């Protein structure tokens, strides 16, 4: 093999290494970009999960409040039906109901 042939092969090897290095650097940049995007997505997902958990707690509280309110309403409707008598007048002051016949305290919790 002549010197020219060896130089030609050596040059080809250098060119190949240079191209490989450039491609590897490009791949590294792509990986870094993808990692950055994944971190951003993970942060957004974490924030969304936190918001969802907060909303689930709020909705759970509202459902409990709704059940309590329905129970109170049912209880008050029943009391009103039982306590209604012809000719009897009721006066409502704050949370206390005062009847002409007697005083009825309705200031207690109706929660189930």
C-alpha positions in Angstrom: 0.0 0.0 0.0 1.3 3.4 -0.9 1.6 6.4 1.3 -1.2 8.1 -0.7 -3.5 5.1 0.0 -2.7 5.1 3.7 -3.4 8.9 3.9 -6.6 8.4 2.0 -7.8 5.7 4.5 -6.6 7.8 7.4 -8.5 10.8 6.1 -11.6 8.7 5.6 -11.3 7.4 9.2 -10.9 11.0 10.5 -13.9 12.1 8.4 -15.9 9.2 9.8 -15.0 10.0 13.4 -15.8 13.7 12.8 -19.2 12.8 11.4 -19.9 10.3 14.1 -18.9 12.9 16.8 -21.3 15.4 15.2 -24.1 12.9 15.0 -23.5 11.9 18.7 -23.5 15.6 19.7 -26.8 16.0 17.9 -28.2 13.0 19.6 -27.1 14.3 23.0 -28.8 17.6 22.3 -32.0 15.8 21.3 -31.8 13.8 24.5 -31.3 16.9 26.6 -34.2 18.6 24.9 -36.5 15.6 25.5 -35.4 15.4 29.1 -36.2 19.0 29.6 -39.6 18.6 28.0 -40.3 15.5 30.2 -39.4 17.5 33.3 -41.8 20.3 32.3 -44.5 17.7 31.6 -43.9 16.0 34.9 -44.2 19.4 36.7 -47.5 20.2 34.9 -48.9 16.7 35.7 -47.9 17.1 39.4 -49.6 20.5 39.5 -52.7 19.1 37.8 -52.8 16.1 40.2 -52.6 18.5 43.2 -55.4 20.6 41.8 -57.5 17.5 41.2 -56.9 16.3 44.7 -58.0 19.7 46.1 -61.1 19.7 44.0 -61.9 16.1 45.1 -61.7 17.3 48.7 -63.9 20.3 48.0 -66.5 18.2 46.2 -66.5 15.6 49.0 -67.1 18.4 51.5 -70.0 19.7 49.4 -71.5 16.3 49.1 -71.4 15.9 52.9 -72.9 19.4 53.3 -75.7 18.5 50.8 -76.5 15.3 52.7 -76.7 17.2 55.9 -78.8 19.9 54.4 -81.2 17.4 52.9 -81.5 15.7 56.3 -82.2 19.0 58.1 -84.8 19.9 55.5 -86.5 16.5 55.8 -86.5 16.8 59.6 -87.9 20.3 59.5 -90.6 19.4 57.0 -91.6 16.5 59.3 -91.6 18.7 62.4 -93.6 21.4 60.6 -96.3 18.8 59.5 -96.5 17.3 63.0 -96.6 20.7 64.8 -99.2 22.4 62.5 -102.5 22.8 64.3 -105.4 24.8 63.0 -105.6 28.3 64.5 -102.0 28.1 65.9 -99.7 30.9 65.0 -95.9 30.7 64.9 -93.4 33.4 65.1 -89.8 32.7 63.9 -87.0 34.6 65.5 -83.5 33.7 64.4 -83.0 30.0 65.1 -85.7 29.7 67.7 -89.4 29.1 66.9 -91.8 30.5 69.4 -95.3 29.2 69.4 -98.3 30.9 71.1 -98.8 27.6 73.0 -95.2 26.9 74.0 -91.6 27.6 73.2 -89.9 25.1 70.9 -86.0 25.1 70.7 -84.8 24.2 67.2 -81.3 25.3 67.9 -79.7 21.8 67.7 -77.8 20.0 64.9 -79.9 18.0 62.5 -76.9 16.2 61.0 -77.5 12.5 60.3 
